[in-house]
Amino acid sequence: MSNSKVLAQTSHESSLQNEIPKTSAWDDFLAIIKIGIIKSNLITTFTGLWLALHFSGMSFLNNLDIVFLSLVGSALIIGGAGTLNNYIDRDIDHLMERTKARPTVTGKVNSIRVLVLGLALVTVGTILLAMTTLSAALIGLLGVFAYVVLYTFSKRYFVSNTIIGCISGATPPLIGWAAVDGNLDVMAWVLYLLMFIWQPPHFYALAMRRCEEYRKAGIPMLPVVKGFKRTKLSINFWVLLLMPLPYFLLPLGTPLVILTIILNVGWLAYGLYGFKMKDDIKWAKGMFIYSLNYLTILFVSMVIVTLI
């Protein structure tokens, strides 16, 4: 090989190295397990667990072992599922801006180690959940299967991938509830339904913001396949489905029902306003932020009202 070719190759490799972000091993670990998803899901897991204790007449302080096992177990299986998703998607993640710096893409972490880590986290998490109830462990495994298998593979081929992903995304409050009461009260299923319906408008808004990235990666998200207008219609349709749910929350008191109605009406009003706004991306960003606040406020409020 000539000196010029050697220099060119060295320069190219150097530029690739420069593109890899300088991160610690701990930062890489947190990115692999998708720590952001773990944190958000633990809020709903805790709410499910807290309400199960509340309606069962059980003391929180007297059941700290269940609290610990359910939260840590849930964190591990959610992190394991995220890790396995990163392992599978490493061939397309480099095409998207928000995922191209993942350690599984840059090569900073060996892919086999990622696979082993994912399986280990799911295994340990399932064992911890099984130490509460078998129902909690089974629901956790079903959530992992729905996310790693059904969602991860469907998002490459079907525009309905977001709806399929809702199956796993809605399981955290069920896991928390099942850790206390394996029979699952009606309220547990209300939480599941609430989480299921919440997800499409949340993720469709994100997909609108990342539309070109998904298009480049060949992922058939709704905005890519059907366009922004159809996506807005779908977002508002799903928000509209949230309207009857506050009345199923009556066991938690009238104030919570009123708060939920206000949150729902506010979300729908802003959603409908999207048909008048000229800046679709700005509207989608607003809808995305609203969805995050909606979920946090509502689930935290469910805990607060039981303390009053």
C-alpha positions as CSV (number, residue, x, y, z in Angstrom):
1,M,0.0,0.0,0.0
2,S,1.4,3.4,-1.0
3,N,2.1,6.0,1.6
4,S,-0.7,8.3,0.3
5,K,-3.2,5.5,0.8
6,V,-1.9,4.7,4.3
7,L,-2.2,8.4,5.2
8,A,-5.7,8.6,3.8
9,Q,-6.8,5.5,5.7
10,T,-5.3,6.8,8.9
11,S,-6.9,10.2,8.4
12,H,-10.3,8.5,7.9
13,E,-10.0,6.3,11.0
14,S,-8.9,9.3,13.0
15,S,-12.0,11.3,11.9
16,L,-14.2,8.4,12.9
17,Q,-12.6,8.3,16.3
18,N,-13.2,12.0,16.7
19,E,-16.9,11.5,16.0
20,I,-17.2,9.0,18.9
21,P,-18.3,11.0,22.0
22,K,-15.9,10.9,25.0
23,T,-17.9,9.1,27.6
24,S,-17.1,7.1,30.7
25,A,-17.9,3.4,31.1
26,W,-20.7,4.3,33.5
27,D,-22.2,6.7,30.9
28,D,-22.0,4.0,28.3
29,F,-23.8,1.5,30.7
30,L,-26.6,4.0,31.3
31,A,-27.0,4.6,27.6
32,I,-27.2,0.9,26.9
33,I,-29.9,0.2,29.5
34,K,-31.8,3.3,28.5
35,I,-31.8,4.9,31.9
36,G,-34.3,7.6,30.8
37,I,-37.0,5.0,30.0
38,I,-36.3,3.2,33.3
39,K,-36.8,6.4,35.3
40,S,-40.1,7.3,33.7
41,N,-41.5,3.8,33.9
42,L,-40.6,3.4,37.6
43,I,-43.0,6.3,38.3
44,T,-45.9,4.3,37.0
45,T,-44.6,1.1,38.5
46,F,-44.5,2.8,41.9
47,T,-48.0,4.2,41.5
48,G,-49.4,0.8,40.7
49,L,-47.7,-0.7,43.7
50,W,-48.8,2.2,46.0
51,L,-52.4,2.0,45.0
52,A,-52.4,-1.8,45.4
53,L,-51.2,-1.3,49.0
54,H,-53.8,1.4,49.5
55,F,-56.8,-0.5,48.3
56,S,-55.6,-3.7,50.0
57,G,-55.3,-1.8,53.4
58,M,-51.6,-2.7,53.7
59,S,-49.0,-0.5,55.2
60,F,-46.2,0.9,53.0
61,L,-43.6,0.8,55.8
62,N,-44.5,-2.8,56.7
63,N,-44.0,-4.0,53.2
64,L,-40.7,-2.3,52.2
65,D,-39.3,-5.7,51.1
66,I,-42.1,-5.9,48.4
67,V,-41.4,-2.2,47.5
68,F,-37.7,-2.9,47.1
69,L,-38.1,-6.2,45.1
70,S,-40.7,-4.8,42.8
71,L,-38.9,-1.5,42.0
72,V,-35.5,-3.0,41.6
73,G,-36.9,-6.0,39.7
74,S,-38.8,-3.7,37.4
75,A,-35.8,-1.5,36.8
76,L,-33.7,-4.5,35.9
77,I,-36.1,-6.1,33.4
78,I,-36.9,-2.7,31.8
79,G,-33.2,-2.1,31.5
80,G,-32.6,-5.6,30.2
81,A,-35.3,-5.1,27.5
82,G,-33.8,-1.8,26.5
83,T,-30.4,-3.4,26.3
84,L,-31.6,-6.2,24.1
85,N,-33.4,-3.6,21.9
86,N,-30.1,-1.7,21.5
87,Y,-28.4,-5.0,20.6
88,I,-30.9,-5.8,17.9
89,D,-31.2,-2.2,16.5
90,R,-27.5,-1.5,16.2
91,D,-27.7,-2.0,12.5
92,I,-30.1,0.9,12.0
93,D,-29.4,3.2,15.0
94,H,-26.5,4.8,13.1
95,L,-29.0,6.3,10.7
96,M,-30.7,8.4,13.3
97,E,-29.3,11.5,15.0
98,R,-30.6,10.7,18.5
99,T,-29.3,7.1,18.4
100,K,-26.1,7.3,16.4
101,A,-23.9,7.9,19.4
102,R,-25.1,4.8,21.3
103,P,-22.1,2.6,22.4
104,T,-23.6,-0.3,20.4
105,V,-23.3,1.9,17.3
106,T,-19.9,3.4,17.9
107,G,-18.4,0.1,18.8
108,K,-17.3,1.2,22.2
109,V,-19.0,-1.8,23.7
110,N,-18.8,-5.3,22.3
111,S,-22.1,-6.5,21.0
112,I,-21.9,-9.9,22.6
113,R,-21.4,-8.3,26.0
114,V,-24.5,-6.2,25.4
115,L,-26.5,-9.3,24.6
116,V,-25.2,-11.1,27.7
117,L,-25.9,-8.0,29.8
118,G,-29.5,-7.8,28.5
119,L,-30.3,-11.4,29.2
120,A,-28.7,-11.2,32.7
121,L,-30.7,-8.1,33.7
122,V,-33.9,-9.7,32.5
123,T,-33.1,-12.9,34.4
124,V,-32.2,-11.3,37.7
125,G,-35.1,-8.9,37.4
126,T,-37.6,-11.7,36.8
127,I,-36.2,-13.6,39.9
128,L,-36.7,-10.5,42.1
129,L,-40.2,-10.0,40.8
130,A,-41.0,-13.7,41.4
131,M,-40.0,-13.2,45.1
132,T,-43.1,-10.9,45.3
133,T,-45.7,-12.8,43.3
134,L,-45.5,-15.1,40.2
135,S,-48.0,-12.8,38.5
136,A,-45.6,-9.9,38.7
137,A,-42.8,-12.0,37.2
138,L,-45.1,-13.3,34.4
139,I,-46.3,-9.8,33.5
140,G,-42.7,-8.6,33.5
141,L,-41.7,-11.3,31.1
142,L,-44.7,-10.7,28.9
143,G,-43.6,-7.0,28.8
144,V,-40.1,-7.9,27.8
145,F,-41.4,-10.2,25.0
146,A,-43.8,-7.6,23.7
147,Y,-41.0,-5.0,23.6
148,V,-38.0,-7.0,22.4
149,V,-39.8,-9.3,20.0
150,L,-43.1,-7.8,18.9
151,Y,-42.2,-4.1,18.9
152,T,-38.5,-4.3,17.9
153,F,-39.2,-6.3,14.8
154,S,-42.6,-4.8,13.9
155,K,-41.2,-1.3,13.8
156,R,-39.1,-2.3,10.7
157,Y,-42.1,-3.4,8.7
158,F,-45.5,-2.1,10.0
159,V,-46.9,1.4,10.5
160,S,-48.8,-0.1,13.5
161,N,-45.5,-0.6,15.4
162,T,-46.4,2.2,17.8
163,I,-49.6,0.5,18.8
164,I,-47.8,-2.8,19.2
165,G,-45.3,-1.1,21.4
166,C,-48.0,0.1,23.7
167,I,-48.6,-3.5,24.9
168,S,-45.2,-3.5,26.7
169,G,-45.2,0.2,27.6
170,A,-48.4,-0.1,29.6
171,T,-47.2,-3.0,31.8
172,P,-45.2,-1.2,34.5
173,P,-48.2,-0.2,36.7
174,L,-49.5,-3.7,36.3
175,I,-46.2,-5.1,37.5
176,G,-46.3,-2.8,40.5
177,W,-49.8,-3.8,41.4
178,A,-49.3,-7.5,40.8
179,A,-46.3,-7.4,43.2
180,V,-48.8,-6.7,46.0
181,D,-52.0,-8.3,44.6
182,G,-51.5,-10.9,42.0
183,N,-55.2,-11.1,41.2
184,L,-55.1,-7.5,39.8
185,D,-58.0,-5.3,40.8
186,V,-60.1,-3.5,38.2
187,M,-58.2,-0.3,39.1
188,A,-55.0,-2.0,37.9
189,W,-56.5,-2.5,34.5
190,V,-57.6,1.1,34.4
191,L,-54.0,2.1,35.0
192,Y,-52.9,-0.2,32.2
193,L,-55.6,1.2,29.8
194,L,-54.6,4.8,30.7
195,M,-51.0,4.0,29.9
196,F,-51.9,2.2,26.7
197,I,-54.0,5.1,25.3
198,W,-51.4,7.7,26.5
199,Q,-48.6,6.3,24.4
200,P,-49.7,6.8,20.8
201,P,-50.2,10.6,21.0
202,H,-46.9,10.8,22.9
203,F,-44.8,8.8,20.4
204,Y,-46.6,10.1,17.3
205,A,-45.6,13.6,18.4
206,L,-42.0,12.4,18.8
207,A,-42.2,10.7,15.4
208,M,-43.3,13.9,13.8
209,R,-40.2,15.7,15.2
210,R,-37.9,12.9,14.1
211,C,-39.8,12.2,10.8
212,E,-36.8,12.6,8.5
213,E,-34.6,10.5,10.7
214,Y,-37.1,7.7,10.6
215,R,-37.5,8.1,6.9
216,K,-33.7,7.8,6.5
217,A,-33.6,4.7,8.6
218,G,-36.5,3.1,6.7
219,I,-38.7,2.8,9.7
220,P,-42.4,3.1,8.7
221,M,-43.6,5.4,11.4
222,L,-47.0,7.0,10.9
223,P,-45.8,10.5,9.9
224,V,-43.4,8.9,7.3
225,V,-46.0,6.7,5.7
226,K,-49.2,8.7,6.1
227,G,-48.0,12.2,6.5
228,F,-48.5,14.9,9.2
229,K,-52.2,15.5,8.6
230,R,-53.1,11.9,9.2
231,T,-50.8,11.8,12.2
232,K,-52.5,14.8,13.7
233,L,-55.9,13.0,13.3
234,S,-54.6,9.9,15.0
235,I,-53.1,11.9,17.9
236,N,-56.4,13.6,18.5
237,F,-58.3,10.3,18.2
238,W,-56.2,8.7,20.9
239,V,-56.4,11.8,23.2
240,L,-60.2,11.7,22.7
241,L,-60.2,8.1,23.9
242,L,-58.8,9.3,27.3
243,M,-62.0,11.3,28.0
244,P,-64.1,8.5,29.6
245,L,-61.2,7.3,31.8
246,P,-61.5,9.9,34.6
247,Y,-64.8,8.4,35.7
248,F,-63.1,5.1,36.4
249,L,-60.8,6.9,38.8
250,L,-63.7,7.9,41.1
251,P,-62.4,5.5,43.9
252,L,-59.5,7.9,44.2
253,G,-61.8,10.9,44.8
254,T,-63.5,13.7,43.0
255,P,-60.5,16.1,43.0
256,L,-58.4,13.6,41.0
257,V,-61.3,13.1,38.6
258,I,-61.6,16.8,38.1
259,L,-57.8,17.1,37.6
260,T,-57.8,14.3,35.0
261,I,-60.6,15.9,33.1
262,I,-58.8,19.2,33.0
263,L,-55.6,17.5,31.8
264,N,-57.6,15.7,29.1
265,V,-59.5,18.7,27.9
266,G,-56.3,20.8,27.8
267,W,-54.5,18.1,25.8
268,L,-57.4,17.8,23.3
269,A,-57.7,21.6,22.9
270,Y,-54.0,21.9,22.1
271,G,-54.2,18.9,19.8
272,L,-57.1,20.4,17.8
273,Y,-55.2,23.7,17.7
274,G,-52.6,21.8,15.7
275,F,-54.8,22.0,12.6
276,K,-54.5,25.7,12.6
277,M,-50.8,26.0,13.4
278,K,-48.6,26.4,10.4
279,D,-45.5,25.1,12.2
280,D,-46.1,21.4,12.6
281,I,-42.8,20.6,14.3
282,K,-43.4,23.3,16.9
283,W,-46.8,21.9,17.6
284,A,-45.5,18.4,17.8
285,K,-42.9,19.5,20.3
286,G,-45.6,21.2,22.4
287,M,-47.7,18.0,22.3
288,F,-44.7,15.9,23.3
289,I,-43.9,18.1,26.3
290,Y,-47.6,18.2,27.3
291,S,-47.7,14.4,27.2
292,L,-44.7,14.1,29.6
293,N,-46.2,16.6,32.0
294,Y,-49.6,14.9,31.8
295,L,-48.2,11.5,32.8
296,T,-46.1,12.8,35.6
297,I,-48.7,15.0,37.1
298,L,-51.5,12.4,36.9
299,F,-49.5,9.5,38.4
300,V,-47.9,11.6,41.1
301,S,-51.3,13.0,42.0
302,M,-52.7,9.5,42.4
303,V,-50.3,8.9,45.2
304,I,-50.8,12.3,46.8
305,V,-54.6,12.0,47.0
306,T,-54.3,8.8,49.0
307,L,-52.2,10.7,51.6
308,I,-54.7,13.4,52.2
